[in-house]
Amino acid sequence: MRICVVALGKIGLPLAVQYASKGHEVVGYDISQRVVELVNDGVAPFPGEAGLDALLKEVVADGRLTATTDGTAAARGAEAIVVVVPLIVDAQDVPDFGPLDAATETIAAGLARGAVVSYETTLPVGTTRERFAPLLEAGSGLIAGTDFGVVFSPERVLTGRVFADLRKYPKLVGGIDAYSTELGIAFYRAVLDFDARTDLARPNGVWDLGTAEAAELAKLAETTYRDVNIGLANTFARFADKAGLDIAKVIEACNSQPYSHIHQPGIAVGGHCIPVYPRMYLWNDPEAQVVRSARETNAAMPAYAVGLLAGAHGELAGQRVAVLGVAYRGAVKETAFSGVFGVVEALRSRGALPLVCDPMYTEDEIRALGFEPYLAGTRVDAAVIQTDHQEYRQLTPADLPGVKTLVDGRRITDPAAWTGVTRRLIGDGTGSASA
């Protein structure tokens, strides 16, 4: 089977490699010449994806995967086209469809009869049918549901473990009609393998959701649920701070019940999923006040963490504060909607001098983000752990000479290592020095 993958980013490239590893001919399309050149050289444009480097080299060397900046040529003759172009929303929760529209128009010019186009980018409910199917028809001169199929099939993976997640989670597929759904299911059965799971209501594999709208809502629902859960945990944590309670013990007790699970509180989670997809849901359902409140709560957590620092440390004006972590989560080189931006902004608003570091980023890369790099061994007055990198678990005051106060926004440091330093956790309700 000939397959076209549109956008060779941290999800698209592993998908292309997965399809090629199953013996299919895959052409990846990306607007970045640099990305295309690296992929054609068998080199991943980004680090940290388990298993990608070796598999990429193998499928490129065998000629099963090539990349191009010519999207129409990539789509021409493809039996399946998978679109993974990101969709971002603005401050008013309005999606910017520009890049996706452009990609759709490009592939439409090369769309073949009998092909299926699958959108894996998370979308507001109704977008696949009402926006992209007509665009594909207009650009190809073909009829959706008759000459070609259109489905929505959300990606359900995390960067860093894409190949494992592809096997672990059911692949949801919903078409704009029965013909489209049939094509989509056949495609994904041909390119994916699944782990056996006895915990599911039905066998793991490709699941027919019936319609594109149902598949779109399933993705928005699972990510919005997580955001609301995190928002609730952060609400509990802020109350615990006021009441002098340790929220970690409370959450541990709650989670001992088999039907309840509450996330640990902390500085707001970033990435393209949790901060963005609930806002797409709000675009469909603007009256969803629970969703809106949770999003506002989570977005405010970086500033809240700096408030905890000020409460424990005292006046921050003129203080040198190390911000540990640029990435939105550990072991992933990605800054999309990372809490680092809110932390640095809040520190600067209080007159502090934030100094930023991250084991996955060079000093030049940190400067390019608008931050002053923290140089190892430099004296600081305080520190905030923003990212749960494994390297920070072994952190001690000796690594941050002069540090008097630490806000561990991810609850990863060892209390015993921080004797003599005021170590504050979101929701510990104390602010006292570690014993």
C-alpha positions, 0 to 999 in steps of 0.5 A: 500500500502507498501511504502519504503522511502529512507533517513529519513532527513528533507524532507524524514521523513515528506514524510514518515509520510505523507504517513503513515498518509494516512493509508499506511504501510511505511518503512523508510530506513536510513544509520544512526543507530541513526536516525533509533532508534529515528524514531522507538521511535517516536522522530524526529531527528531534530527540527522545522518541523511544525506538525511532532512531533505529527504525527510521534508519532501517526503513529509509535505507530499505526505501520504504520511507521517503520525504518531500516538500511537495505535498501534491506529489506525495498524495498522488497515487496514495491509497491512504493519506494521514494528516497530522498538522497541529491545530492551535487556538487563540486567546479567544478559543478560536481555532486557527485552521489556516495550516490545516486548510492549506495542507488539505488543499495541497493533498486534494490536488493529488487525491486519487479515487478509492483513497481514504483521508484520515485526520488524526489532528484533534478537531472540534466536533463536526470539522471533518465532515463540515470543513475538510470533506468539502475542501477535499472535494473542491480541490480534487473534483471527486465526491467524498463518500463515493470516490474517496473516503474521509475519516477522523481517527484521533492520535492517542499517544504521548511523545517519547512512547509513540510506538508503545502507545500505538500498540496499547490503546484501541484505534478509534475510527469514525467516517463521514459515511459507511464507505469512509469508515470501511476504508479507514478501518481496513487501513488501520488494521493493515498498519497497526499491531495491538497488545492483548488487553483483558481490561477492555470491554471488547478486544483491543484493536481498531474500534468503529465509532460510527461517525466522524463526530463521535470520534472527534468528541471521544478525543476531546472528552478524554483530554478535557476530562484530564484537564478538569481532573488536574484542575480539581487537584490544583483546587484541592492543593490551593485549599490545602495550602490555606488549611495547612494540610498535605494534599499528597496524603489526601489524594493517596487516600482518595486513590485507594478507592478503585473507582476514583483517581485524582491527578497530583497537583502541580505547575500546569501541564503543557504540550499540544493536548491538555492546554489546547483541546479543552479550548476546542471543546469550549469552541463547540460548547461555550457554556461548559463552565466546569471546563472553562473553570478548570482551564483557568485554574490550571493556566494560573498555576505557574503564577501561583507557584511563584506566589508560594516562592515569595511567601516562603522566601520573602521579597523577590525583587533583585533575587536570582531564581533558577527555573529548572526545566524548559520542556513541558514535561520530563524527557521530552524536548518540547516547549509548547504551552510549557509552564516555564513561560508563566513562571518566568513572567511571574518572576519578572513581574516581581522584580526577580532575575529568572535564570533558566536551564534544562538538560535537553536544551543548549544555552543558545536554545534557551536564549532563543526562547527569550530567557537568560540561561542558568550556568551550572555552579552559579550562585542563586537565591532560590529555585523553582522546579518546573519540569519533572526531568529525571535529572532533577530527582537527585538534585541537592543544594550543592547543585545550586550554590547559595539557594535558600528556598526551593519550590518543587512544582513537580514533587520529585526531589528527596526531602532528606537532601534539602535539609536547611533549605526551605522546600515548598510543594504545591499543596503541602500546606507548610512551607517549612524547612525540610528535616 
